[in-house]
Amino acid sequence: VYGIFSLLDADPTTSGFVMWHLYQRLQWNADITYEEYYAYFVANKNIPCDEKPFEMIICSEEKDAADNYIFENAQKYDLVITKDIVFADRLIQKEIKVINDRGTVFTKENIKELLSERNFDFELAQIGLVKHYNEGYDKKKFSAFANCFDKIIHTSAD
């Protein structure tokens, strides 16, 4: 059984899109069965997901509690969905597949550059040169995620 761990953050719209897509793909894809994949949604608060094959795992509100739960429980052939680049780096070191909700696949080849960009942006924001904003989640970003997710699931199933 392959686990799909999704680290859900404070953005319920994005989380809802991801949950809906996972459910649709796992329910209607003839090549993939519930016996092969199980989705775990991990957060520090409840986000309703009553549909099978989902399980909502609620962690403490302690800093990085959800990250640590996933890190300790994810196996080599599992997939983790997260926007947290620092956490993605930890998972890659453990040889776990990691993507974000915008269709980016985090790999050993690109994670250091992505971390560097993230740190640079963070430093600019700290000194007031750049404002962080939520760029939203539109159909184009969702489509990129859906295509990336499908590709990884199908490669894993082979």
C-alpha positions, -999 to 999 in steps of 0.1 A, spaced: 0 0 0 14 34 -10 6 63 13 -2 98 0 5 123 28 -8 158 23 3 185 47 -27 208 49 -21 243 58 -43 273 67 -56 276 31 -89 257 30 -95 264 -6 -63 249 -18 -67 220 6 -102 214 -7 -90 213 -43 -63 189 -34 -86 166 -14 -112 166 -42 -87 158 -69 -72 130 -49 -106 115 -42 -116 117 -79 -84 102 -92 -83 74 -67 -121 66 -71 -124 66 -109 -90 55 -121 -92 18 -133 -54 14 -129 -54 25 -93 -73 8 -65 -80 17 -29 -58 -13 -19 -28 4 -36 -32 40 -22 -44 56 9 -45 93 16 -36 108 49 -44 145 55 -22 158 83 -28 192 100 -30 207 135 -68 212 131 -96 192 116 -104 196 79 -134 174 72 -127 146 48 -152 118 53 -147 101 20 -126 69 18 -97 64 12 -90 95 33 -79 97 69 -76 130 87 -47 130 112 -48 159 137 -15 167 153 -8 190 183 -4 227 177 33 224 185 55 239 159 62 214 131 41 187 147 24 178 114 57 178 96 73 156 121 43 131 120 47 128 82 85 125 84 83 97 109 55 78 91 61 83 54 79 54 36 102 54 6 75 48 -19 50 73 -5 41 107 -19 40 139 2 22 170 -9 35 202 8 43 238 0 70 238 27 104 238 8 124 233 40 102 203 49 105 190 13 143 190 17 140 168 48 118 143 29 140 142 -1 169 132 21 147 102 32 141 94 -5 104 102 -4 86 117 -34 75 153 -28 53 177 -48 36 209 -40 0 219 -48 12 239 -79 27 209 -98 63 214 -87 82 181 -82 109 186 -55 140 165 -63 176 162 -52 185 181 -83 163 212 -77 158 214 -39 189 234 -31 182 260 -57 145 263 -45 157 266 -9 181 293 -19 154 313 -37 131 309 -7 157 321 17 166 351 -5 129 361 -8 125 357 29 155 380 36 141 406 12 108 405 30 124 408 64 141 441 54 109 454 37 120 452 1 94 427 -9 59 421 5 48 385 7 13 379 -6 -9 350 -13 -9 347 -51 -41 326 -50 -49 293 -65 -65 293 -99 -74 267 -125 -40 269 -142 -22 260 -109 -47 233 -101 -42 218 -136 -5 218 -131 -9 200 -98 -34 175 -112 -11 166 -141 19 163 -118 0 141 -93 -14 118 -121 21 114 -136 36 104 -103 8 81 -93 10 63 -127 47 60 -125 45 46 -90 18 21 -100 41 6 -128 
